[in-house]
Amino acid sequence: MQAQPSVNAETRPVSIRPLRQDELPAADRICRLAFGTFLGLPDPMQFAGDADYVRTRWLADPTAAFGAEVEGELVGSNFATNWGSVGFFGPLTVHPQYWERGIASRLMEPVVQLFSDWGITQAGLFTFAHSPKHLYLYQKFGFWPRFLTAIMSRPVAPVTPGAFWTRYSQTPDGEQSGGLSACRTLTNTLFEGLDVHREIQAVRDQQLGDTVLLWDHSQLVGLAVCHCGPGSEAGSDTCYVKFGAVLPGPQAPQNFDRLLDACNALAAEQGLNRLVAGVNTARHEAYRQMLAYGFRSDFQGVVMQKPNTPGYNRPGIYLIDDWR
């Protein structure tokens, strides 16, 4: 997720460096101001409400957060995310006073290098489909637009029994590494090297929500990393499925419904009223099944990928994410 359009500022040297923890409040203000201004909100600072995209991502991996500085003042930031063989970045934001100065391009440089250092085989981002400037910026770095991703929501429904699921937070300490290994085995069947254990651990360590583990007897057949409530990436009264997936195969459609049931049940247990999840429309069956489940699109953006290949955004993959 990125924001960065128009207005000239005086030319002063820009330095790009690791983002410091004491700069997180300033980075958060710039993030809200940039997106809110670009989207034309009456009060730009109200962008995202009490959801938090800056602190959560810095705490998840401080080495993957970068700041842009002009004469000692923070003017922008960017964050990279490592999902094993898959990497994406954002929010990339620049203070509106410094738009059109090439700072967003400068903030891309350490992220592209980091993807190389990590051995990423599929890199990507989520951006505004209607903005030629955004598309042009990321195309310069080898990212190309593919299918739309829909950010969808539905009201939390009364819970119906059926799905056998557990919470990762309730897994005994001695069994957590085995649980992460089972998750890694599952995601590897969807795309070689895909691994979201860092997301699972970040949610646990920062108490952002919980991870749903869906079982068929003793086999893990699905998982969903969920942010819940204010201070997470969800915001008040919301359960946000940042990543969710089920094993491919004949039972995938049934298990995908069961996974959605489990996410709904987690939200209900947390006293939340709104369930939010993103799905790339190249995963056509998953998109249609979410519509049938009652999800409706709130907004959409385009996924840009490097290399320009499907990765796991392809038919037959029942997976939730949005790379914001």
PyMOL commands that set and color helices and strands:
alter all, ss='L'
color gray80, all
select helices_A, chain A and resi 21-38+44-46+55-60+62-64+96-98+103-118+132-139+168-170+173-188+197-206+252-269+284-293
alter helices_A, ss='H'
color red, helices_A
select strands_A, chain A and resi 2-3+14-18+65-70+73-83+86-89+92-94+122-127+144-155+165-167+209-216+219-229+235-246+274-280+296-306+319-320
alter strands_A, ss='S'
color yellow, strands_A
deselect
rebuild
show_as cartoon
